[in-house]
């Protein structure tokens, strides 16, 4: 849906172009090197919602979780963007952006850099518009996400060791092949698409006291906060960032865009080293607070979401709920609190680790190293004691050759499954009473 007039030279030496679109009678100018000059408002987000409805993008569910409500003493609502098409909210902004390209720009195709969710969103939106799509992903991107992106018909190029290197590479391809870059967050149409989540929240829940939103580059929180502060200014809006990459929090504190050069988090979806200029200004204006969460809390929350609510969330998707659950004593009681579960595209190998670590954190899986005399029946005696305690043995690894095993002894690694932490504590006391030489493996 192209609502305005394009106006540029037929050839540009370095891809500099200038064109103006009329978006609900409000001009949005894109000029030198794609720099956006725009005032996003409520009307542009309402227009984006119409685009998404026509494109068949689903209105994601908002559910009340009795489990998490009881844990926190508040009414906890989950906005399930993890069940959105392509598995995350990113398809909203990509669809709106591509829908507003001119016919000529669509014909040349689009390009984007992403390690996962944005890649799939852009690829799907391009597929729906029947236009060529190229995605540049880091060399270490998840094979599952690469495969998913290709399944939507995109050409995938693996380049660079991180998002920043991939992002720089798309500029070269864009200039060479005259493809339009679809930004991950720093774009008025993209932000408007993400902001449609705010409109859905207003429709589905009359009274909202607080909302927690994961923050990477800031496109999601910029769009949602603009809507909510325009329609329900009393709602407290809290952004949640990884403690390892707190770039938006730091930028707002210093009142300028800052860059974080190092920092690793399991939540790669919010591991952005520099926020956008537009997202920074919008977040600074509308967001009440930016808070930080650690990876251990995120893993615990992913596990709880799977076990208690049967919801699979990726690390970035679980970040906002992880902050709510980390210390529920911070909250006064009886509030209506919304958590945006922003995505569910988690690598299966990582998911296995999350389950194992979640079981260990809750005391239901214990790994124990036991040193035994290297003689017949020694292991059987240990196994018999475990069986008497009605404990399930998940795995046994017998080791008598490693250098840390004294001669005449054998080492046994046991993975044990328990009903709860109390049962695991009973086993530890049993081992102590039987004078069994053991060590808990963290």
C-alpha positions in Angstrom: 0.0 0.0 0.0 1.9 3.0 -1.3 0.3 6.2 -0.1 2.5 8.8 -1.6 4.8 9.9 -4.3 8.4 8.8 -4.9 10.9 11.2 -6.3 14.5 10.4 -6.9 17.2 10.2 -9.6 17.3 6.9 -11.5 20.9 6.2 -10.5 22.7 7.1 -7.4 26.4 6.6 -7.1 26.4 5.4 -3.5 22.8 4.6 -2.9 21.7 8.0 -1.6 18.1 8.5 -2.3 15.3 10.8 -1.3 11.6 10.2 -1.5 8.5 11.2 0.4 5.5 9.1 1.4 2.2 10.5 2.6 1.1 8.4 5.5 -2.4 9.4 6.6 -1.7 12.9 5.4 1.4 13.1 7.5 4.7 13.2 5.4 7.5 10.9 6.3 10.7 11.8 4.5 13.5 9.3 4.0 16.7 11.0 2.8 20.5 10.6 2.8 21.6 7.1 3.3 18.2 6.1 4.6 18.2 8.4 7.5 14.6 8.8 8.7 13.0 12.0 9.7 9.6 11.3 11.2 7.1 11.9 14.0 5.4 8.6 14.6 1.9 9.1 16.1 -1.2 7.2 17.1 -2.8 7.6 13.7 0.2 6.1 11.9 0.0 3.1 14.3 -3.7 2.7 13.7 -3.0 2.7 9.9 -0.4 0.0 10.5 -3.0 -2.1 12.3 -5.2 -2.0 9.2 -2.3 -3.1 7.1 -1.6 -6.1 9.4 -5.3 -7.1 9.5 -5.4 -7.1 5.6 -2.1 -9.1 5.5 -3.5 -11.8 7.9 -1.2 -11.1 10.8 -2.9 -12.4 13.9 -4.0 -10.6 16.9 -1.9 -12.4 19.5 -3.6 -13.8 22.6 -3.5 -12.0 26.0 -4.0 -14.5 28.7 -4.2 -14.3 32.5 -1.8 -16.7 34.2 -3.1 -18.1 37.4 0.2 -19.7 38.2 2.2 -16.5 37.9 -0.5 -14.4 39.4 -0.5 -16.6 42.6 3.3 -16.4 42.7 3.3 -12.6 42.6 0.1 -11.7 44.4 -0.9 -9.7 41.3 -2.9 -10.3 38.1 -0.3 -11.3 35.6 -1.3 -11.2 32.0 0.9 -12.6 29.2 0.9 -11.1 25.7 1.8 -14.1 23.6 3.8 -12.8 20.6 5.7 -16.1 20.8 2.6 -17.5 19.0 2.7 -14.9 16.3 3.4 -15.8 12.6 7.2 -16.5 12.3 7.3 -16.9 16.1 7.8 -13.3 17.2 6.5 -9.7 17.0 9.1 -8.8 14.3 6.8 -9.8 11.5 4.5 -6.8 12.4 7.1 -4.1 11.6 8.5 -5.9 8.6 5.1 -6.3 7.1 4.2 -2.7 7.5 7.5 -1.5 6.1 7.4 -3.7 3.0 3.8 -2.9 2.4 4.6 0.8 2.2 7.4 0.4 -0.4 6.8 1.7 -3.9 6.3 -0.7 -6.8 9.8 0.1 -8.1 11.5 -0.5 -4.8 9.6 -3.8 -4.3 10.7 -4.9 -7.7 14.4 -4.6 -6.8 13.8 -6.6 -3.6 14.7 -6.1 0.1 17.6 -7.0 2.3 18.0 -7.2 6.1 20.6 -8.3 8.7 19.5 -10.5 11.5 20.5 -13.4 13.7 16.9 -14.8 13.7 13.6 -13.2 14.4 13.9 -10.1 12.2 15.2 -12.4 9.4 12.1 -14.6 9.5 9.7 -11.6 9.8 11.2 -9.9 6.7 11.4 -13.1 4.7 7.7 -13.9 5.5 6.6 -10.3 4.6 8.6 -10.4 1.4 7.0 -13.8 0.5 3.5 -12.4 1.1 4.4 -9.5 -1.3 6.0 -11.8 -3.8 9.3 -9.9 -3.9 13.0 -11.0 -3.7 14.5 -11.1 -0.3 18.1 -11.4 0.9 19.0 -11.9 4.6 22.5 -11.6 5.9 23.1 -13.6 9.1 26.2 -14.1 11.3 28.2 -17.2 10.6 27.4 -18.5 14.1 23.6 -18.1 13.6 21.4 -21.0 14.7 21.1 -23.6 12.0 17.4 -23.9 12.9 16.9 -20.1 12.3 18.8 -20.2 9.1 16.6 -23.1 7.9 13.4 -21.3 9.0 14.4 -18.1 7.1 15.1 -20.1 3.9 11.8 -21.8 4.2 10.1 -18.5 3.5 12.0 -18.2 0.2 14.8 -15.8 1.3 18.3 -16.0 0.0 20.5 -16.3 3.1 24.1 -15.1 3.2 26.3 -15.9 6.2 28.7 -13.1 6.9 30.5 -11.8 10.0 30.8 -13.0 13.5 28.0 -10.9 15.0 25.0 -8.7 14.1 27.1 -5.5 13.6 29.3 -7.1 11.0 26.3 -8.6 9.2 24.6 -5.2 9.3 27.5 -3.4 7.8 27.6 -5.9 5.0 24.0 -5.3 3.9 24.9 -1.7 3.1 27.4 -2.8 0.5 24.9 -5.2 -1.1 22.1 -2.6 -1.0 24.2 -0.1 -2.8 25.4 -2.6 -5.4 22.1 -4.3 -6.1 19.8 -1.3 -5.3 17.9 -3.3 -2.7 15.9 -1.6 0.1 17.2 -2.2 3.6 14.5 -3.2 6.1 15.8 -2.0 9.5 15.3 -4.1 12.6 14.1 -1.2 14.7 15.2 2.2 13.5 12.4 3.0 11.1 9.0 4.8 11.5 7.0 2.1 9.7 8.7 -0.7 11.7 8.0 1.0 15.0 4.4 1.7 13.9 4.0 -2.1 13.2 5.3 -3.0 16.6 3.1 -0.4 18.2 0.0 -2.3 17.0 0.5 -4.5 20.0 -0.3 -1.5 22.2 -3.6 -1.1 20.4 -4.5 -4.8 21.0 -3.7 -4.5 24.7 -6.1 -1.5 25.1 -8.8 -3.5 23.3 -8.4 -6.6 25.4 -7.7 -5.3 28.9 -9.5 -2.2 30.2 -7.4 -1.6 33.3 -3.6 -2.0 33.0 -1.4 -0.8 35.9 2.1 -1.8 34.6 3.6 -3.3 31.5 7.0 -5.0 31.2 8.6 -5.0 27.7 11.9 -6.6 26.6 14.3 -4.0 25.1 17.0 -4.5 22.5 17.2 -1.8 19.9 14.0 -0.3 21.2 11.5 -0.7 18.3 9.0 -2.7 20.4 8.9 -0.5 23.4 8.9 2.7 21.4 5.8 1.6 19.5 3.9 0.2 22.5 4.8 3.0 24.8 3.6 5.7 22.3 0.2 4.0 22.1 -0.3 3.4 25.8 0.9 6.8 26.9 -1.4 8.4 24.3 -4.5 6.5 25.4 -3.8 5.5 29.0 -1.1 7.9 30.3 -1.4 6.4 33.9 0.1 3.0 32.8 3.6 2.6 34.1 5.9 1.3 31.3 9.0 -0.6 32.2 11.6 -1.8 29.8 13.6 -4.9 30.6 17.2 -5.3 29.3 19.9 -7.8 29.8 22.3 -6.8 32.6 25.1 -7.8 30.2 24.0 -5.3 27.4 22.2 -2.4 29.1 22.6 -0.1 26.2 19.2 1.7 26.3 19.3 2.2 30.1 22.8 3.6 29.8 21.8 5.9 26.9 18.8 7.3 28.8 20.9 7.8 31.9 23.6 9.7 30.0 21.0 11.5 27.9 22.8 10.5 24.6 23.1 7.4 22.5 25.9 5.2 23.8 27.4 2.0 22.5 28.4 -1.1 24.5 31.3 -2.9 22.8 31.3 -6.1 24.9 28.8 -8.2 26.8 27.3 -11.6 26.3 23.8 -12.8 27.1 21.8 -15.9 26.4 19.0 -13.5 25.2 20.4 -12.7 21.8 17.2 -11.1 20.7 17.9 -8.2 23.0 21.6 -8.2 22.6 21.9 -4.9 20.7 25.1 -2.8 21.2 23.6 0.5 20.0 20.0 1.8 20.1 18.4 3.7 17.3 18.1 7.5 17.3 14.4 7.4 16.8 13.8 4.6 19.3 16.0 6.3 21.9 14.1 9.6 21.6 10.7 7.8 21.8 11.7 5.6 24.8 13.2 8.6 26.6 9.9 10.4 26.2 7.4 7.7 27.1 9.2 4.9 29.1 9.0 5.3 32.9 11.9 3.0 33.8 14.5 0.6 32.3 15.4 -2.4 34.5 18.0 -5.2 34.2 17.7 -9.0 34.3 20.3 -11.7 34.5 20.6 -14.9 32.4 20.0 -17.3 35.3 16.6 -15.7 36.0 15.7 -15.8 32.3 16.5 -19.6 32.2 14.4 -20.2 35.3 11.5 -18.3 33.8 11.7 -20.2 30.4 11.5 -23.4 32.4 8.5 -22.3 34.4 6.7 -21.1 31.3 7.1 -24.5 29.7 6.2 -26.5 32.7 3.4 -24.5 34.3 1.9 -22.7 31.2 3.0 -25.0 28.3 4.5 -21.9 26.6 7.8 -22.0 24.8 9.6 -18.7 25.0 13.0 -17.8 23.7 15.4 -16.0 26.2 14.5 -12.5 25.0 10.9 -13.4 25.1 11.0 -14.5 28.7 13.1 -11.5 29.9 10.1 -9.3 31.0 8.4 -12.0 33.0 11.8 -13.0 34.5 12.1 -9.6 36.0 8.6 -9.7 37.5 9.2 -13.1 39.0 12.7 -12.4 40.3 11.6 -10.5 43.4 7.8 -10.3 43.6 8.1 -8.5 47.0 8.8 -5.3 45.1 5.2 -5.1 44.0 2.1 -3.9 45.8 -0.7 -6.4 45.6 -3.7 -6.6 43.3 -2.3 -4.8 40.2 -3.0 -5.7 36.6 0.5 -6.4 35.2 1.2 -7.3 31.6 4.3 -9.1 30.4 5.2 -9.1 26.7 6.4 -12.6 25.7 8.0 -11.3 22.6 9.2 -14.5 20.8 9.4 -18.2 20.9 12.2 -19.1 18.4 14.5 -21.0 20.7 17.2 -23.4 19.5 16.3 -27.0 20.4 19.8 -27.6 21.8 19.5 -24.6 24.0 16.0 -25.7 25.1 17.5 -29.0 26.3 19.9 -27.0 28.4 17.1 -24.9 29.8 15.2 -27.9 30.9 18.2 -29.5 32.6 19.2 -26.2 34.3 15.6 -25.5 35.3 15.4 -28.9 36.9 18.6 -28.4 38.7 17.6 -24.9 40.0 14.4 -26.3 41.4 16.3 -29.1 43.1 14.7 -31.8 41.0 17.8 -32.9 39.1 21.1 -33.5 40.9 24.4 -34.5 39.5 26.6 -36.3 42.0 30.2 -37.6 41.8 30.8 -40.7 44.0 34.2 -42.2 44.7 34.0 -46.0 45.3 36.4 -48.9 45.9 37.1 -50.5 42.6 35.7 -53.9 43.6 32.6 -56.0 42.7 29.3 -54.9 44.3 30.4 -51.3 45.3 28.3 -49.6 42.7 25.3 -51.9 43.4 25.4 -50.9 47.1 25.0 -47.2 46.1 22.3 -48.0 43.6 20.4 -50.0 46.2 20.4 -47.1 48.6 19.1 -44.8 45.9 16.4 -47.2 45.0 15.3 -47.5 48.7 14.8 -43.7 48.7 12.5 -44.0 45.6 14.8 -41.8 43.5 15.1 -42.2 39.7 18.5 -42.6 38.2 18.7 -40.7 34.9 22.3 -41.4 33.9 25.3 -43.3 35.2 28.9 -42.7 34.0 31.6 -45.0 35.4 35.2 -43.7 35.3 38.3 -45.5 36.6 40.9 -44.2 34.1 40.9 -40.4 34.6 44.0 -38.9 36.3 41.9 -37.5 39.2 40.8 -41.0 40.1 43.1 -42.6 42.7 44.4 -46.1 42.0 42.1 -48.8 43.4 39.1 -46.6 43.2 36.4 -45.8 40.6 34.5 -42.6 40.0 30.8 -42.7 39.3 28.8 -39.7 38.0 25.1 -40.0 38.8 22.3 -37.9 37.4 19.3 -38.2 39.7 15.7 -37.1 39.4 13.7 -36.0 42.4 10.1 -34.9 43.1 11.3 -31.8 44.9 14.2 -30.2 46.7 13.3 -31.8 50.0 13.8 -35.2 48.5 17.2 -34.3 47.2 18.2 -33.0 50.6 17.2 -36.4 52.1 19.5 -38.2 49.7 22.4 -35.9 50.7 21.8 -36.7 54.3 21.6 -40.4 53.5 25.0 -40.3 51.7 26.5 -38.5 54.7 25.1 -41.1 57.2 26.5 -44.0 55.1 29.8 -42.1 55.0 29.8 -42.2 51.2 32.5 -40.0 49.6 30.5 -37.8 47.2 30.5 -34.3 45.7 27.6 -32.3 44.2 28.4 -31.2 40.6 27.1 -27.7 39.9 
